[in-house]
């Protein structure tokens, strides 16, 4: 599967903005059929950053949200700026 088809768009809410600052974590809406290994691989391929963990959940609207925690070297804020979130 293509990386750009797995990572649909950034998930931007007040909660996810706080996660960027406090936990070095960034959230994406991802393809519902994708698993954590595919999400990890797609993120690494797109942003060339090391990942500590990937957590997913499906919200009440049926969207699958992936919370990607970056390693100490990576900065979620830098990625958010590159995507134009800030």
NUPAZA-433579 format. One record per residue (C-alpha): x, y, z; residue in one letter. Coordinates in steps of 0.25 Angstrom, whole numbers, plus 2048, in hexadecimal, padded with zeros to 3 digits. Layout:
BEGIN
XYZA...
! end
This chain:
BEGIN
800800800X80580E7FDX809817809X800822804X7F481A803X7F6815812X7F8822818X7EC82A814X7EE83781BX7F283D828X7E883D833X7E884B839X7E084E846X7E3855853X7E7848859X7F084484EX7F785284EX7FA85085DX7FF84285AX809848850X80F85185BX80E848867X81083A863X81883C855X80C83484FX805837842X7F783283DX7F382E82FX7E6829829X7EA81C823X7E4811819X7DB809822X7E17FC81CX7EF7FF820X7F67F982CX8017FF835X80C7F982DX8077FF820X80580D827X81380D82DX819809820X811814818X81581F822X82481B822X82381C813X81C829812X82383181DX830829820X82F82982FX83181F839X82481A840X82381584FX81481084EX807810846X7FA81084DX7ED80F845X7DE810848X7D1812840X7C981E843X7BA81F844X7BA825835X7C0818830X7CE81E82EX7DA817832X7E4820839X7F381C83BX7FA823847X809822843X81382584EX821829849X82E82584FX836830857X83E83484BX831837842X829844845X81A843842X819852842X823852836X81B84882EX80E850831X81585D82CX81985581FX80B85181DX80585F81FX7FD85B82CX803867834X
! end
